Amino acid sequence: MDFNLVTNIKVCYDYMRDAPLTLVYYSHLPTIAISLFFGLFVFFKNRKSLAGRALLAITISFSLWLAFDLVLWTSANSGALMAAWAPIGILSILFFILCLYFVYVFIDREDTSFKVKLIFAVLMLPLLIATPMRYSFPNFDETQCVPIESNAHIYFVYFVEFFILLWLIIVLIYKYRKVEVVFKKQIIWLGIGIVSFLSIFLISGYLSDYLYNAGYMWGYNVEQAGIFMMTVFLGFLAYLIVKFKAFEIKLIGAQALVVTLIVIIGSQFAFIQNNTNRILTAITLALAVVFGWILIRSVKKEVQQREELEIANNEIEKRNLEIEKRNKKLNAANKEISDRKNQLQKISDSLAVANDQLKLLDTAKTDFISMASHQLRTPPTPIKGYSSMLLEGSYGELNPEQKKAIENIANANNQQIAFVEDLLAVSRIESGSMKFVFEKCQIEEFCQEVISNLTLKAKDKGLYLDYKAPATPLPELFVDGAKIREVISNLVDNAVKYTLKGGVTLLVELCEKKAENCLAKPHLRITVSDTGIGIPAEEIPYLFAKFSRGKDTSRLNTGGTGLGLYVVKIITEANGGKVWIESPGANLGTKFILELPLEQEQETIEKNG
């Protein structure tokens, strides 16, 4: 030590006896009790809250500062005075820093950065190093029982406190401008409370030192104002909890009121001078404890009921909002449906008009085709007759060149007749005038007739034409025999037409297969197989369409009309049957498969009969 530490108990005792200790007890002890209660209450209500832990650290550090300051006011031992005075400056800067840290974590809801914490440490470090008494307290005033601080120590403490206070104000302003509107009010109340507390604490501490150094012994009483401001700051925090449910705590107002009342009543013992007043104060304190406990329970129950009611109201409001939203959506949907109905009605009206016009056009087209077909059908008939007579020699023998010319005329005329027949068939189909006469028929007879009629044509092309009749007679079919004969003839003629070598085979059988393409009910299968040019897979879907002859027409018979297979499909389906094509590919032959049911459904007969 740089000075002789003297313990003059008598002098110190005389001085302390004259000091206003009642005010000191009243300012320090209740504030310690209220601070620790508040900090511990918030901490235990929400231990995970970083802001709650920071607040607990503030109340503990400030309570320690108050405890050491109380020792300075009440102790008569110079050694105790020196020991108590040493950490005062460290603790004051510490709770200033903790207040700044609390502002950060309360607003940001997260810990501060390492850089900020490093600045906090730098602010504390000089004071921690200079705390040994020979640097901070070079002398001791035995007459006043107080250590004498160095000016560097005093001004450094106040400078750091002022710097932190300024930093805190800047942070509050900056955060206020950045946060959402709903959080701005909380920052305002927090800022008023904490800035008021730190500002008055700083000013009152500086004034007390200034007045004391100026010779006014009562100067240290000024610092009581800063101490009382801690309770004011906690009051602002309590308002934040009650009003905005800060720290996620819903109940504190009643507890804070009761504890504050008990502390204030208890602190009266510092003023009491006689036993009667002590007894009355004790009774009052006991009643305050009992009724305070009852009050807290009733308030807690009321808060729970209010919360339940609030939850129910929120749920009702939420459901009402959902219902309102649904009603709006429903109204919008109804309006949209109404608008669409109106649009659809307009479209439907337009389509109806267009449909009527199309029907008129279609009727005109059908009438025209029917009339044209009849007119086109008349000339080919005598041409066919005279050609046959010429080829038979009825008008004399023909030389080979003349015979070849007449054959070409006959072939062209036959193609013309086939085209006209197809046109007439399509016209009758589309106009709905094609009638079907269902009767019992023996399918083998039709097949034999077709083979007989086309054998000569196949022979002229150097092709074979085989008919594989069933080993046993087949059941009779209830179909339109004439039209089915045309279908079979068309398929066989088509196969001969597109086969260049080899031949055509006609197979009739009772199909007992359950293949994917088969009719579901019992049926006969007629298969026309050829060794012709075949059909690529991508062309098969087009062959049963009207006026369609496949994509690659360069390899097909250019004399075809594209109507034959369309007519085959329509007639087959009108008889309850099914027709399709199978081909391994180009130049690999083709199979035309026709299936007809053994028993015709009444609905089919009524529809097409």
Secondary structure, 3 states (H helix, E strand, C coil): CCCCCCCCHHHHHHHHHHCCHHHHHHHHHHHHHHHHHHHHHHHHHCCCCHHHHHHHHHHHHHHHHHHHHHHHHHCCCHHHHHHHHHHHHHHHHHHHHHHHHHHHHHHHCCCCCHHHHHHHHHHHHHHHHHCCHHHHCCEEECCCCEEECCHHHHHHHHHHHHHHHHHHHHHHHHHHHHCCHHHHHHHHHHHHHHHHHHHHHHHHHHHHHHHHHCCCHHHHHHHHHHHHHHHHHHHHHHHHHHHHCHHHCCCCHHHHHHHHHHHHHHHHHHCCCCHHHHHHHHHHHHHHHHHHHHHHHHHHHHHHHHHHHHHHHHHHHHHHHHHHHHHHHHHHHHHHHHHHHHHHHHHHHHHHHHHHHHHHHHHHHHHHHHHHHHHHHCCHHHHHHHHHHHHHCCCCCCCHHHHHHHHHHHHHHHHHHHHHHHHHHHHHHHHCCCCCCCEEECHHHHHHHHHHHHHHHHHHCCCEEEEECCCCCCCCEEECHHHHHHHHHHHHHHHHHCCCCCEEEEEEEEECCCCCCCCCCCEEEEEEEECCCCCCHHHHHHCCCCCCCCCCHHHCCCCCCCCHHHHHHHHHHHCCCEEEEECCCCCCCEEEEEEEECCCCHHHHHHHC
